[in-house]
Amino acid sequence: MALKYDGDYGDNTFYISAAAELSDSSGRYSSQFFIGDGFWLGSITLCESLDPTDASLQHQQSHPLGEEPPSQSPTLLSVEHETSVREKAPYFIAFVSLQLHMQLPEEFQPSERVITLGFCIPKSCATNQMDAKLITRYLSGANGTDVATDVPKGAGSSLTITSVRKVPGDYDPLKDNTFLTLLILAAILVLMMASGTLLDVMDRKSKLPAKFPRMESKMDWMNCEKQSKGKQVECNGNHLSYVQGAPPADTVVSEITERKKKSCGAGFVSTVKGVLMCFSLRYNVPKLFEKPPPVDYSVGPSLACLHGLRVFSLVWVITGHACLVAMVFVDNKSFRGIVEKDFLFQSVSNGAFSVDTFFFISGLLVSYLFCKAIARPTVSAVNRSIKSDFLKFVGILIYRFIRLTPTYLVAIGMVEVTARWLMDGSVFPPPTLDHELCPKYWWRNILYINTFYPVDQMCMVWSWYLADDSQFYTLGVLLLLLSTRHFRIALAAGSLILVSSWFTTGIITYIAKHSPSGLGLATMRRITDEKYQHKHFKIMQNTWWWDRLTSWKENCGKDPFSLFDELYDKPWTRLGPYIVGMVVGYLLTQDIIYRKISKVTSGFAWMLCTAITFSLVYGLYGRKIGPLESAAHTALSHTTWGLAMGWIVISCGTGRGGPVNAILSNRVFVPFSRLSFCAYLIHPIVMFASYMHSDAPYHLTRDSMVMTIGGFILSSYLLAFVVSMSVEAPSIRLLEYIHPIKKKLREEEERSKNASSTTLST
């Protein structure tokens, strides 16, 4: 008997056999099936506790089924006022995750459903894929009733097992070359950080006076804002972090490094010390939290508001991704259909505009820094041949590549290893196939060309932004170099490219019949069509409410993800905000922006900016628009968002922003802004690890979603801090230390200082 009362154990004590618990730990049909729940997972925790090799719980030793329990005192598990005596299984146990393709009679479900079923079985049955046939025979009884589903069969019904995966599997990290590479790299980085920090502390103690006054370092190239001829310059290499992408002509090396070189002398020892000092936490951590210099609008515009824009935009990105990923692992899929009817949820549904803010910032900084550089007398005196422009173009791209790629490569490795680990140990199917795609296509990522390939061949699908941004950066530098010779031609070329982008986006939208309506979005609803069944989002297809989606997709608009390959990630559809940012960056270097503007005009501009942003996010709520209007909206909305961001930056940068500038320029955002690049790269890892570590699907509510998003934001920034201090910040300092142009500039500056001091002495 599986479950019986036994007075020998006292009142209210029950004896549970292993056979009963094996069945209890396996998944089965539960509620909410017809509103999207496709997870019948059971409990892997209970299954593992029954294995006779499990020593974590002091259960009763196994014995043949049907025998009485032994006379020794058993372990009692209290359940309210009742207790149960549990036995171990008489054989080794394994938990398997099965993918079931279930076709029910049409009166139950017109379309095929994909179910993830957890199954606790003898370990010998989980070693061969051919055992799927035996499991199928068990699930489909001879009496015409499905044992697991308890749904009667009928005409046209079928049950097929497409995969059987043991959980945990046989993945061994020590046999994974990527994991070993990351492990060795981590050990080297820890050693270098410890050595560099120790050298830094010893160097400062030996060089500082007895009272240890605060040392004013000249390492201005690590500042987010720095003074350049009395005007503040925002430095940003990837336009998510805090170091500029092309070396300025007046960059100087730190006083510490110079004194180190003089004391140690030129040679190998001094070079090694200089390299190790780049990994010093004693310097990098305070630099992250260093306050920007005070703002003086009388000498030029301030770009401090970009800190706030970055932070708010990245929080928006994380929020959108958290909602998107959560829907893969919840049992109440219908919850999304409910919250999408909320007015405020349009902020999440239209989160694509957050990425447009980053494109705008990127274009602004490229143009602004370039225009500031060519305005310097030392630059205008340089030979302006075509060859020199070409070499400058190649040098800028190489510098950017070296600046971004080390951190990017580490993130790719982390994603690949995490995906393999989660695939091996999670009862859930993976939401992405990075464990297969990253080993094949990582080279496309580091060449920043992955958006030219289908999404089902993309490693780190969220890295599409970096690819587009790098392609825009290349185009922007070409246009800026052309503008130094033929300004009107460069302006005409940029305008033509922008208009071409509008028409291309509009035509694609019209042909695909895409409608950016706000009647209630359902992510990936177009993937229900065979044309859009990307393998990369297979899990989302498998778990969605297909019939209701079919109805929704006919009556509601589609979000940009429904045409990911056609509309969402392609550079020719996302170029608008970048071009607008370049124009704004140019205007910030011109005196025209300082002309006096009346309060009425400024107030009208702010109202127009607010109306634009509000209408783009919430304007389509409850509406369905026609094909032509949809094409126009999709084509122009990204550029229009960039125009709104342009007014905010110009107004705040010239001291006219009022409370908006006070919020965006608040120094509390500075360290978070400097961590944005790393947080952007690794925040999906945090989400996948959090959801896939559970042995049961989540039941989502509004309150739990808010708390979950807050946890993801905090966790992402904490992990970003570790990656930044160990990889990003040292690579930045190391690049500055070994850069040939920097060395030449330092030598020239040193000679200039020596010459001036000699002149003064004579």
N, C-alpha and C positions, 0 to 999 in steps of 0.2 A: 504494500500500500504506500502511495507516495506521501500522503499526509494523514496522520492519525493522532488521536489523543492517547497519551501514555501516562497513567497515574504514577508510575515509578519516578517520574521527574517532578512530581508535585502538581499542584493545581494550576490550571491554565497554561500548561506547558505542552508544546506540540513538537513532534518529530517530523522533519522535512527531509525526504530522500533527495539524493543528488539528481535523480531523473526529473523530479518536479522542478528543481531549481534550474536545471538546464533548459527546460521548456520555458520557465518564467523569465530567464535572461535573454531569450530570443525575441526578436521583434514580431509584431503581428498587426493586423488591421486595427486601426484606432479611429477616433473621431476626426473630423475635418478633412476627410479624404476628398470630398467633392468640392472643397474650397482650396485645394492646392497642397495639402500635406502629403508629401511623398516619402517621408522618413519614418520607417518602421524599424527602429534601430535596436530596441531592447536595451540591455545594459551590459556593456563590456566589463564594467567593474565587477558586477555580480558573477559573470562568467569566469573571469580570471581568478576570483576568490575560490572557485570550486576545484581548480586544478590541484592535484596532489603535490605538485612541486612548489606551490605557493606557501611560503613560510611567513608571509606578512601577517596572516591571521591564524591564530591557534585553534583551528577547527578540529573536529573529530576526525580521526584517521579513516580512510576509505575502507569499505568492506563490500562484499557482493550485494547487489541489489536484492531486496526482499528479506535479508537477514535482520534480526533485531539489532539495535544499536548496542555497543559494548557497555559493560557495566560501570566502567570508570566514569567519573564525573565529567560531563561534556561542557563545552563553552556555550553560554546562554546569551542570546541577543535579545535585548528587551525591546518589545514593540508595544508601547503604552503599558497595559496591565498584563499583556500576554508575552510569553517567551517562546522561542523556537530553538530546537536542537538541529544543527545542520551537519551534514556529512560531506566528506570529500567524494568526488567522482572516482570510480574504480579504474579510470583510464585518464590519459593526458587530454587536456581540453584546449581547444582553440576557438577563437572568435573570428568569423569571416563576415565580410561586407559584400553583399550580392547586389548586382544591378539587374532588376527585373523589368522586362518590357511586357506590360499587361494590357491586353485588349479585352475589354469587357463587352457584354452585349450592348447594343446600341441604346437600349432604353436606360442603361446605367451611365454610360460614358461613350460618346460617339467616337472620340479619338483615343489613340494609344497613350497610356501613361507609363512613366518610368519611375520605378520604386527602388529606393535603397533599403535593403533588408539586412538587419543584423541577425546573425545566426550563431548560436553556441553549439558546437558539435565536437565529436572526438577529433583529436589532432590528426589522426591518420586519414581522416576524410578531407582534410584541408591542405593536403600536400600535392594534389593533382587536379588540374583543371577538368579532367574527365569525370571527377566526382560531382560536377555540376549536374550531370544526368541523374545521379542518385538523389541529389537534393531536389531536382525538379519533380521526380517521382514522389518524393515525400510531400512537396508542396501541393501537388495535384493528385488527390486521392482517386482511387478507382471508382468511388461512388459518385463522381462528378462534382465533388465539392472541393474547393481549395482549402487546404488545412490552414494556411497562414492568413488567407484573406477572408475566408468564410463567406465568399460571394459565389452564388450558384453559377455554373457555366451555362452557356447558351450558344445559339448560332453566331458564328463569327468571333467567339472569344478564344483567347490563347494566352499562354504564359511562357515566356522564354527568358532564360538566364543568359545574359550576355557577358558577364564577368564575375569571377569569384576571387576575392582578394583577402588574404589572411591579415588580420590586424592584431598585434603589430607584425610586420613582415620581416624580411631577412636583410633589411638595409643595415649595413655596417659602416658608420662614418669613417672608420680607420681605413677602409678600402676605397673611399671616395677621394679622388685626386683633388677635387675642388675644395673639399673640407680640409684636407691635409695642407693644401696651399694656404687657405685662410688661417689655419692653426699656426703654421710656421710664420706667416706674416704677422699675426697677432703677437706671437712671442717676440719677434724682432722689434715690433713697434713698442711693446712694453719695455723692453730692454733699452731702446733708444730714448724713450720718454724719461725713464728713470735716470739714465746717464746724462741726458741733456739738462734735466731739472737739477741734478746734483751739481753739474758744472756751472749752471747759471747761478745757483745759490752761492757756491764757493767764489765765483767771479765777482759777484756783487759785494760779498763780504770783504774781499780783498781790495776792491776798488773804491768802495764808499768811505767817506770820512767817519770818524769815530761816532758821531751822533746820528749817522745814517739818515741824512736828509733825503727827501724824495727826489729820485732821479728823473729828470725830464728826458726821455728817450727821443731820438730823432727818427724812430721807425714809423714815419708817417704813412708809409705804404701799406701798413696794416690797418689804418684807420678807415672807418666807413665814410667819414667826411674829413677832408683835410684842406688846409689853406693853400691856395695857389694864386699868388700875387694879390692877396687880400680878398679873394673870393673863394667861397666854399665849393668843393667839388665832391659829388657823391661817387664813390668808387664801388663798382659791382661787376664781377667777372662774368658770372652766369646769370646775372640779373635776378638771382634769388638769394645770393649770399652777399659778402661784404668786401670783395676785392675786385678791382676793375679788370676788364678783360684784356686791355692793351697797355703796355707799360708807358707811363707818362714820361716826358722828357726830363722833368725835374725831380725824379724819384731819387731819394738819398738813402744810404744804408745807415744802420743804427750806430750810435756812438759806441755801444757796447762791442759790436762786432769789430769796429775799427780799432778800438783799444786792444781787443783780443789779438788781432792780427799783429799789432805793433809789439805786444808783449811776447807773443810766441814766435814771431817772425814768420816770414813767408815759408811755405813748405807744407809737407804732408800733415804734420801734427796740427798746425793751425787750421788747415782745411777740415780735418776730421772734427776738431772742436767746433768749428763754425757750423758744420752739418748737424752735429748732435745738439747744438744750442737751438736749432730750428724746432726741435721736439720738446723744448722746455715747457712744462706745465706752469712753471713759475712766471713765464711771460704770456703764454697763450691764453690761460684762463682769465687773468685780469684784463687782457686785451679784449676778450669777448664782452666783458661788462663795462668797458671804458666808456665814459660819457663822451658824446660828440662835442666839438668845440662850440662856443656860444654863437648864436646867430646874429649877424649884422647885415640887415637888408640894405644898408647904405652903400655897401661895397659889392653887392651882387645877390643873386637869388639863392635861396636855400632849398635843398632837396630833402630836408629831414622828414618831410611828410611821407616820403616813400617807405620809411620804416613801417609806419602804420598801415599803409596800403598793402605791403607785403604780408604782414601778419594777418590782417583781416581776410585777405584773399586766400592765404594758405589754410586758415581755419575753415573757410568756406569750402575749399577743396576737400579737406579731410571730412567735413560733415557730409558732403555729397557722396564721397566714397564709402563712408561708414554706413549710410542708408542703403546704398547699392549692394554692398557686400552682405549686409545683415539679411537682406531678403533672400539670399541663397540658403541660409541656415535656419530659417524660422519655420514653425509648423503652421502658423496662421498667415498664410500668404495673402489672404483676403484683407489683412490689415493695411496693406499698401493702398488698395483701392479705396479704403476708408479715409486714410490720412491725406491722400491726394485731392480729396474734395475740400480739404481745409485751405483757406486763403493763404495762410502763412507758409504752407508747405511748398508754395510756388518758389520760395527762396531756395529750396533744395532741388526742385525739378529744373530750375533754370540756373543751376550752379556753373554751367559752362562759361558764363561771363566772368567768373573768377579767374579763369585761365587767360581771358582777354586782358585782364589787368596786368598780368605778368608779361604778356607780349608787349603791351604799351610801355611798361617800365623798361623793358629790354631795349626797345627802339629809342626811347628817350635818352637813355644813358649812352648808347653808342653814338648818337648824333651830338649830344651835349659835350661829351669828353673829346670827341674828334674836333669839333668846332673850337673848343677851348685850346686844344693843342696847336692847331694851325694858326691861331691868333698870336702865338708867342713869337718874338723876334728870332729866337734861335731856330725855330722850325721854318720860318719863311725864308731864311737864308740858305736852307739846304737846296742842293741841286734838284730841281723838279723835273727830272727826266722820266720817261715812261719806264725805263728799267728800274729806277729808284722806287717809283710807285708800285711796280710789280713786286719788288723785293719787300717793300713795306707791307703790302697786302698778304704775301705769303708769311711774313714774320708774325703779323697779327693773328692769323689763323693758327699758326703753330703754337703761339703763346696761349691762345684760348684752349686749344686741344690739350696741351700739357696741363693747363690749369684745371680743367674739368675732369679729365679722364681717370686719374688715380682714384678719386672718390667714387666715380661712376662704376669703375671696374670692381671695387670692393663691394658696392651695393649689388651688382649683378651676381657676384659670387655668393653673397648672403642670401639673395633671393633663390638661387639655384639650390643651395644646400637646404634652406628652410623648406622649399617645396618638396624635395626628396624626403626629408624627415617627416613632414606632415602627411605626405602621401603614404608613407610606410606605417605611421602610427595612428592615423585618424580613421574613425568609422565613416566620415564623410568623404565623398568623392572630391577631388581638388577643384576649386573654382577656376583655376587656370592651369595650363600645362607647362609651367615654367621649368619643371624638372626635365621635360623633354625638349622644349624649345630653346632654352638658354644655352645648353651645350652645342646646339646646331647653329644658332643665329646670333650669338653674342657679338660677333664681329660687325654685324650691321648696326648694333647699338653704338659701339665705340667709334664707328665711322659716321654716326648720326644720319643714317639713311634708312632706318627701319620703317619710317612712314611711307616709303615707296613700295612696301610689300603688304600683302594681305594681313589682316589682324590675326588670323589663325597661324601665322608664321612669325609672330612678334614676341620676343622675350621682354618681360616687364612691360606689359601693355600700357601702363601709365607713363612710361618713358617717352611716349610720342611727343610730349611737350619739348623735351630737350632736343629731339631731332628737328622739329619745326623751328625752334628758337635758333639753333645753330645754322640752319639753312637761311633763315631771315638775317642772321648776323652776317653771313657771307654776302648776301645780296646788299645789305645795308652798307657794308664797308666799300663794296664796289661803287655804289652810288655816291658815297661821300668822297671817295678818291676822284671820281669823275667830276664832282661838283667843284673841286679845287681848280679845275681847268676850264670846264664848260658847265657853268651853274645852270643855265637854262635847259641845256640838253639833259642834265641829270634830273632836273625838276620835271621835265616832260616825260622822261622814261619812268620815273617813279609814279607819276599820275597815270600813265598808260597801264602800268602793271597793276595798280590799285583798281582801276576800272575793269580791267580784264578779270581780276579776281571776283569782282561783284557779278559780272555776267556769267562767269563759270559756275559760281555757287548758285545763282538763280536758275540757270538752265538745268543743273543736276537736280535741284529741288523740284522743279516743275516736272521733269521727266519721271522722277521717282515718286511723284505724288505725295511728297513729304509735307505734313501739315504741323507747324509748331503751335498747336492749339493748347489751351490751358484747361480743357475739360477733364483732365485727369490722366496723367502720363502713366504708362506701364513700361518700364525699361525692357528693351529688347523685344518688344511685341512684334516687330517685323521679322525677328529671327524665327518666329513660328512658320514663316514661309520657307520653302525649301531653298530658295535662292540665298537666304541670309543665315543658313544654319552653319555658323562658324564653329569649328571644333573647339576653338579657344573658350567659348562660352557654353560648352555642352552642358555643364551642370545647371546653368540657368534655364536652358530649354527643358531639361529633364524634370525640373521641380515646379514648373509654372502651371498655372491654371489655364489649360489650353483652350477650353471651350469659351470661358468667359473672356479670355484674351482676344479670341477671334471676334467676339462681339464688340469688345472695346476698340479694337484697332480699326473697325469700320466706322465707328461713331466718334472716336476721339482722335486727337492729334498724336503724332509720334515724336518722341524726344530725339535729340541728335544721335544717341547711341544706336538707334535703330538703323542708321545708315553710317555706321562707324567708318567703314572703308571708303565710302563715297563722299561723306560730308564732314565728319567730325575731326579726323586727324590729319587730313591732307593739307599741305602748306598753302596751296592755291585757294583754299577756302577760309583760311585763318589769318591772312596777311594784313587785313585792314587795320587792326589796332597797332601793329608794329609800325606801319607807315605813319599813322597819326602820331605815335610816340616820337618818331624821328623828326617830324615837323615841329612838335612842341619842344623837343630838345634844341633844335635850331633857334626857335623863337626865344628861348631862355638866354641865349647868348647875345640877343639884339636889344637895343635900347628901347624899341617900340613897346615892349611889355611894361615899361616903367612910366608910360604916359598916364597922366591922372585920369581916373575913371570916376564918374559921379556915383554917389550911393544908389541912385535909382537904377543906373545901368548895371552896377555890380549886383544889386538885389534881383534884377530881372534875370541876369545870367545865372545866378544861383537857383532861382526858381525853375529856369529852363533845364539846368543840369539835374535838379531833383526830379522834375517831370520825366526826363529821358530815362534815368536809371529806374525810376518806379514803374514806368510803363513797360520797359523791357522785361522786368522781372515779373510784374503782376498784371500787366495790361491785357494779356490774353486769357485771364482767368474766366472760365465759364463761356468762352467763345470758341467757335470754329470758323476759320477763315478760308476763303477760296484759294484755288491753285495759284493765281497770279499774285494775290496778296501774300500768300505763303512764301512764294519765291522771292518777292521783294523784301519781306521781313527777314528771311534767313540770310539773304545776300548783304543787307545793309546793317543788320542789328549789331554785329561785332564791331564794325567801324564806328557806328553811333555810340556804342559804349566807350570806345577809345576817346571820342570827342568829349564825352562827359568827364572822363578821367583827366583829360587834358586841361579842362577848365579848373578842376580841383587843384592840380599841381601848379598851374600858373598862378592861381589865386593864393594858394598857401605859400608858394615859393617867393612871392613878392610881398608877403606880409598882409594880405587882404583876406586871409582865410577865416579869421575870427575864431570861434569855438571849434570849427572843423580842423583848423590848423593846430590848435592847442591839443586836440585829441590825437591826430595822426602823427604829430611831431613829438609826442610825449616820449621821454627817454626810456620809459619802462619797456617800450617796444623794441629798443635797439638790440639787445642780445637775442631776442626771439627772431628778429629780422635777419640777424647774422647766421642763425641756425636754419634758416628756411630751406636752403638747398638740401642739406642732409635730411631734414624732416620730410621734405617732399619725396626723396628717394626711398625712404625706409618705412613710411607710415603704413603702406599696405601690408608689409610683413607683420606688423603689430596686429592688424585686424585679422589676417588669416590665422595667425598663431592663436589668437584669443578664441575665435569661433571654433576652429577645428580641434582644439584640445578638449572640447566637451564631448561627452558620450551620448548626448541627447540634443535634439533641436531646441532652439530658443523660442520662447513665446514672447512676442514683442508687444510692448505698449508704448504710449507716448512718453511716460515718465522714464521707463527703462531705456528708451532710445536716447533721451537727453543725457542720462547718466553715462551711458555707453560712449556716446560721442565725446563727452568731457574726459573720460578715461583714455580714449584713443589719442586725443590731442595732447594730454599730459605725457602719456607714455611715448608718443612719437618724438616729442621735444627732448625727453630725457635720453632716449636712445640716440637722437641726433647730436646731443651734446657729446656723448662718448665717441661717436664717429668723427665729429668735427675736431675734437681735441687730439684724436689719435691719427687721423688721416688728413682731413681737409686743411686745418690750420698749419700743420708741419709742411705739407706739400706746397702751400702758398709761400711760406717763408723760405723753403728750400729753393723754390723756383726763383724767387727774388735774389737769393744768395748767389746762385750759379749763372743767372742770366747774363749773357755776354754784353748786351746793351747796358745793363745795370752796372756791370764791372767797369765798362768804359766811361760811363757817366760819373761813377764814383772817383775814378782816377782823374778825370778832367776837373771835377770839383775840388779834389785834394790839391791838384796843381794850382788851381785858381786861388785857393786859400793860402797856399804857401807863397805864391807870387804877391798877393795882397799884403801878407804879413811882412814880407821882405821889403816891399815898397814903404810901408809905414815905418819900419825900423830905420830905413835910410833917411 
